[in-house]
Amino acid sequence: MSGSVLVLGGRSEIGVALARRLVAGGRASTVVLAARRHDDLVAETASLGAARVETVEFDADDVAGHAAVLDEVERTCGLPDVVVVAFGVLGDQQRAESDAEHALAVVHTDYAAQVGILTRIAARMRARGRGEIVVFSSIAGWRVRRANYVYGSAKAGLDGFATGLADALRGSGVHLTVVRPGFVVGRMTADSGLSPAPLSSTPEQVADAVADGLASGRDVVWVPRRLRLLAAVMRVLPAPVWRRMPR
């Protein structure tokens, strides 16, 4: 095995599961988990089965510190072959509708911070001439719903940015994959008290789909695949109907 993968959001169930599959599939022997309280990633580290696992302190909201984090990763393990951008928050929609600071915090983590780190990663990989980037969008950003418009709007912005960045990287040797999952039944949604929605997936199922997508060089991965058909319907629903759609 050879190669390395950096998971930005080292506690992400999906991010760790994807790294585990890249190790098992022979695409990586080194994994770097980047997260706050990085010394407390024992369970995540043990689950990977990698020849080498490093952890690094990473606060996604500290955009000014992103360059230093990437510098540390490069000093320790070199520039990763695969970078998985897996951090994010759901936020509290009800609170965000009256609390501007909370709304801004959600948008900062789920959009602005991702734009910052993706720009830095892409520049470094472009200079090297190769690399793979994985970005997690969401069906919530495909057509923003009233029920979760703060989170959805951030994901819509991220999806647009990542799609444009992917186009800009064509011919550079760097490939970016946009992942659009539906509702994911995992720790983050459980902690928010959300009930599973139709066409839900688990973190393991999302990781399987992304690993397959990377192996086949796909630009966009819908999870599950049939969600793409639902997305087409979503685009054409009349506004009065769409306005009443649940989360």
N, C-alpha and C positions, 0 to 999 in steps of 0.2 A: 504494500500500500504506500501511497505517497500523496502529497498535497495537504492543504490545510483549509479549515473553514472557521470563520469568525461569526459568532452569533451575537448580534447587538440586541440585547434583551435576553440575557442568559438564564432568566427564570421562565421564559416563555415555553409553555408546553409544546407548542408547534415547532418553535425554533430548535429546542433540544431534540425533539423526535426526528426532525429533518436531519440534524447533524448526526444522530445515531444511525440513520439510514445511509448517509453518505459514507460513514465509517464502515458499516457492514457491507456496503457495495464496493468498497475498495477505492473510493474517490478521495478519501481523506484519512490520514493517520494522526493528524494533529488537529485539536479543536480548541479554540479560544472562546470562553464564555465571558461576555462583558455585561456587567450589571452593577447596580448599587449594592453595597455590602457584599462585595465579591468574595470575601472570605467565608461566606455562608452559602456556598453553592455545592456542598458536599454530596447531596443526593443527586443533583444534576450531573456532577462530575462522574460519580460512580456508575451512572446509567449508560454512559456513552460507549464504553468498551474500546476507547481509543488508546493508541500507544502513548500518546502524550496529550494531556489536558492542562491548559493554563487558564487562569482567571485574571480579569483586569477590572478595576473600578471604572464604572461608566454611568454617568448621570445624563440621560438623554436630553433633559431640559437645559443642561449647561452647554449651550451651543458653542460658546467661546472655548470650552475645554475639549471639543471634539478632536481637534487636530492633535492635541497632546496624547489623547487616548490612542489614536491611530499610530502616532509615533512610537508609543510604548509597545504596541502590538508588533510593529515592524522590527523594533530592536530585539524583541523576545523571539519571534517566530518568522519574521519576514512578512512581506505583504501577502495576505491570504489569497488563496486561489478562488474561494467562494466566500462571499459575505451575505449573510442572512440578516435582513433588517426586520426584527421581530418584536420591537417594543411598541407600546401603545396603551391607551386607556379608553374605557367606554364612557366614563363620566356619568353624571346624573342629569338626564335631560330636564326633569322638572326643576331642579335647582338652577340649571344653566339658563332657563328662560327668564329668570329674574336676577340672577347673580352674574354680572358681566365678568367678574374676575374668574369665576369657575368656567364660564364659556370660553374665555380666552385661554385658560390653562389647557382645556381639552384640545383646542385648535393648535395650540403651540406644540404639544406633545405629538399629536397625530398628524400634523402637517408641517409646521415650520421647522421643528427639530429634525424631521425626516428629510426635508429639503436640504438642510444644512449638511447632514452626515452623508447623504447620497451624493451631493455635489463633490465633497471631498474624496469619497471613495472612488467615484467615477474618474476624477482627475488623476488619481494615483494609478489606477488600473490602466487608464488610457496611455499614460506615460510608459507603463511597462509593456503594453501591447496585448494584454490578455486578462481574462478574469470573468467571473460569473457573479451577478448580483441578483438577489431574490428580494422582492418588495411585496408586502402583504397589503393589498387593497381590500375591498369588501363589496358585497352586493349592496350594502347600505349606501355606497357612494355612486351606484349606477344611476339611480334616480332617487333623489333625497326625499324622504318621507317626513311628514309633519311629526310623527311619533318619536323620531330620533334625529332631528335635522342638524343638531350641533355636531354630533359624531359623524353623521352622514356627510355633512358638508366638508368636514376635514378629510374624510376618505375620498370624496369626489375630487378635491384639490390634489390629494396625493396620487390618485389614479391618473389624473391628467398630467401631472408633473412626471411621473414614472414612465408613462407612455411616450411622452415627448423626449425624455432622456434616453429611452431605449432606441428611439429613432436616431437621435444625435450620436449614439455610440456605434451605429452600424458601420462596418468597415474598419473599426478600430481594434478588433480582436476581443472586445469586451461585450458580453451579452447580458441583458437584463430581462428577467422573467417577472411579469406581474401576476400575482395570485389573487383571484377573486372568490373567496369562499362565501358560503351562506352563513347561517347561524352555526357557531361552533360550540358544542356542548363541552365546556371545559371549566377550569377553575375561575377564569375571569368572568364568564357569564353567570356561573353559579354564585360567586361572591356578590354579583349585582342583583341577585334574586330574579333573574330572567328565566322564563319557561322556554323550552325548546320550540323552535319554529319549524314549519315544513321544510323538507330537504336539508335537515341539520346534518352536521358531520362531527366527528370527534377529532381531537388534535392528531391522533394517529392516522386517521383517514386522510386528513389534509396533508400530513407529511408524506404519506404514500403517493398521493397524487402529484405533489410537487417534485418528489424524487423521480417519478416517472417522466414528468415534464422536462426536468433538467436533462435526463438521459436522452430524450428525443429532441432536445433543442427547441422546445415550444416557447413562444413569446408570451402567451397568456394561458393561465391554467385556471379553469373554473372548477370549483369543488362544491358538490358533485358535478359531473360533466353536464347532467341534464338541467342544471341551474341556468345554463346559457339560454335554453329555450324559454324558461320563465322570465329571464331578463329581457328577451325580445318582446314578450307580452307586456312587461312592465312599462316599456317605452311608449306604448301606444294607448295605455289606459287613459280614459278621460280624467281631467283634473278633479272633478267632484268625487269620482270614485277613488282616485289615488289618495285624496286628502283624508279619507277615512280608513286607509289601510293601517293595520296594526304594526307594531314594531317588527 
